[in-house]
Amino acid sequence: MSRISSTFAQLAAQGKKGLIPFITAGDPAPELTVPLMHALVAGGANILELGVPFSDPMAEGPVIQRACERALKFKVGMKDVLGFVREFRKTNATTPVVLMGYANPIERMGMDAFIDAAAEAGVDGSIVVDYPPEECEEFADKMRAKGMDPIFLLAPTSTEERMAQVGRYGSGFSYYVSLKGVTGAGHIDTREVAEKIAAVRRHVKLPIGVGFGIRDAATAKAVASVADAVVIGSRIIQELENTPRENAVKAVQDFISGIRRALDE
């Protein structure tokens, strides 16, 4: 059983919902990435989603686009991201880390080289926005062979066929995008999310994490009532943007702690 599957099994046994925060590696500064990862765990995160900076992050709204731009100014690339995970693993061997990003950095490194390096660093899974499941059987098989989970996205527009493909090739959990649009956009209709997740569950026998548009404790709690986990990204990046760098780690931990309390109520 992978670390991600084990984490969701433990949450289910405790009657709790998962909290999956996202930060962009290297933002607001490379030396803060690992301390921020530890702060998220201390605040109550169950799984960490670490964004790989990319110059054309097509699924991201302006907030995460800015985070990518800041990280790229520090020349943070895939090898640096894996280095952050390796450093994190020196003192945390249990919290799953999922890389989220795009195909280009993986293709540039080479699929096999990426998978080997990710496994060695202690990565637990990957979300590659522009890797559709029907084109990823080999990638998914090789990830699982190294003990990592290929995680795929589903959206309000996903067809029954796409859901079945995600059920066939994905593992760990499935990421349901709650909105038509980019990260940080719009307002979530929990009733619509519940209806769509019910359809997804007919095809995908994995925990469902919901992201895009979760901005506060009330929204997180509402979404958690119909999902297995909530994913929060843009709101955390905004916290970093609005906080002096020397206070960033504490601010992020405090924010996540508030979300954790709401989920546990």
N, C-alpha and C positions, 0 to 999 in steps of 0.2 A: 504494500500500500504506500502510495506517495505521501510526502509531507502534507500536500494540499488535501488529499482524500482523508488522511488521518485527522487533520484539523477540523474538517467539516463533520466527521464522525463524532469527534469530541464535543463540538458545538451542539449537535443534535442530541447527544446523550445528556447534555446539561440544559437543554431547552433554550439555547441562546441563538442569536443571529450573528452572522459574521460581519466584521467591519474591515473593509479593504480600502485603505487610503492610497492615493497616488501622489507621488512627487516626481519631478523631472530630475534625473541625475545631473549634477553639476550646477543646479540652480538653487539658491542665488549665488553660490560659490562652491567649487568642488570640495573644499575642505569641510563644508557643512553637510554634505550628502550623508555620510555614515552617521554622524550625530543625529541628524533628522530621522534617519531610519530607526535608530534606537529610541528616540523620543516618541515616535509613532507607536512603537510596541509598548513603551511605558504608559502611553495614554490609553491603551486598550485595543490596538489593532491586532487582528488575527492573521492577516496575510498582507504583505506589502506589494504594491505595484510600483515598479521603478521604470520611469519613462526613459527610453533611449533617445537622446536629442537627434532631431532630423530636420533638414532644411525645408521640407515640404510636407508638414504633418496634416494631411488632408482631412482627418476626422476631428481635428482640434479647432476649438474656437480661439478667439484672440488671446485669452488669458494663457492657455498652454502654448500657443504659438510664441508668445513673448518669452515664456520660460525656456523654450527650445532655443530661441535666438540668444538669450543670455548665456545659456550653457555652451552654445557653439562658439561664442566669443572667447570662451576659455578653452576652446578646441577639445571639448569633451566628446569622445567617440566610444564605440562599442568596447574597445579594450579597456578604457577607463571605467566604463560602467561595470564590466566584469570585475575590475579591480576593487570597486566599491563593495560589491557583493562579497568578494573574498575577504575584505577587511571586516565587514559586518559579521561574517561567519566565525571570526576568531573568538567572538564573545557571545554569539547567538547561533546555536546549532538547531533550533527548533522552529522558528517562525518562517513560514514559506515566503519566498521572494519570487515574484512573477515579473518578467521583463515585458514591457509594452512598447511597441514601436512599429516599424515599417520594414518592408522586405529589403530595401536597398542596402542598409548596413549589413544584413545577413548575407545577401548575395555577394556583396563586395568581399566579405570575409571568407565566404564559401560555406555552404550548408553544413558539411561534415565538420569543418574546423570550428564553426560557431557552436554546434551541438557539443562537441568534445570540450571546448573551452567553458561553455556555460555549465556543464555538468561538473567540471573540475572546480569551478568557482563557488558552486553551491546554489545555483539557480534551480528553482523548482518547476517553472513553467514559462510559457511565452504566449503573448497575444500579439499576433502580427496582423495589423489591420487589413493589409492588402494581400493576405494569403487566404483565398477562399478554400473552404474545406474540400471541395471536389478536386482541387489541384494539389492537395497536401497529404495524400496518403503516405508517401514515402517519408516526408518530413515528420508526420505524426508518429509513424512507426519507429523512426530513429530516435525521436525525443523520448518515447516511452521506453525504448530499449536502454536508455541511459537514466531511467528513473524520473524523467521530467514529463510534465503534462502539456500537451498542445491545447490551448484554450481558444475557442472561436466565438465570434460575435453573432448575435441575432438582434433583429430590429423590428419595429412595428410593421415594416414592409416585407419581412421574411416570409417566404412561401412554405407550405408544408414540406415540399421537397428539400428546401434548404435546412429546415429543422431536422429532417431525417438524416441529412448529411452530417450535421453537427453532432447528432446523436451517435453516428457511426464512427466519426474520426476524432471527436473531442474527448478529453478526459480532465479530471480535476474538478472543474466546474464550467458552467456556460455563462457567458457575459451577455446579459440582455440590455440593449441600448434602449432606454425608455422613451426617447424622443426622436422625431425625424429632424435631423440636423447635426450640429457639431457639439462638442463638449461645452458645458456651461450655458447652453441655450435653453430658453423656454421654461415652462412650468409643467410639472408632472401631474397627469391625471391618474391617480392611484387606481381608480376603477378600470380604466383602459389597460393599465399595466397588469392588473390582476387577471383580466380576461385573456390577454395575450400570453401570460405566463402559463395559464391553464392549458392553452393550446400547445405551448412549447413542451410542457411536461408529458404530453402524449407521445412525444418523439424522443425527448432527451431525458435520460434517467440519471441526471447529474444534478448536484446543487445548482441553483440559479442565483447569480449575483446581478444586481441591477445598478447601472450607473448612468451618467449624463443627467445633469439637472438637479442633483441632490445637493442642497446648499446649506441646510441647517438641521438641527435636531428633530424638529417636527416632521420635516419631509422624510428624513432618514427613518424615523419611527413608523411613519405611514407606509413607506415602501417595504420595510422589513416585515410588516404584517402579512405581505403576500409573497415575499422572496426569502431566500436563505441567507443572503448577504447584501450589503449596500456598498457601493463603490463611490468614493468622494475624491475628486481631483481638483477641479478649477477653484473651488472655494478655499482649498488649502494653499494653492498657489497665490491667490489673492491675499491670504493672511501673510504670506512671506513678502509680498510686494508692499504691504502696508505696515510692516514692522521693521524697525532698525535691525540690521544684521546681527548685532550682538544679543538681541532678544528673540531671534527667530526660533531657536530650538524650543524654548519654553512656551512661546506663543502657539506653536503647532501642537505641542503636547497638551496644552490646556484646551485647545479647540477640540482635539480628538477625544479627550476625556469627557467633554460635554456630550459628544455624540454617543460615546460608549454608555454613559449613564442613561441616556434616553432609550437606547436599544434594550437595556437591561431592566427598565421599569416595567 
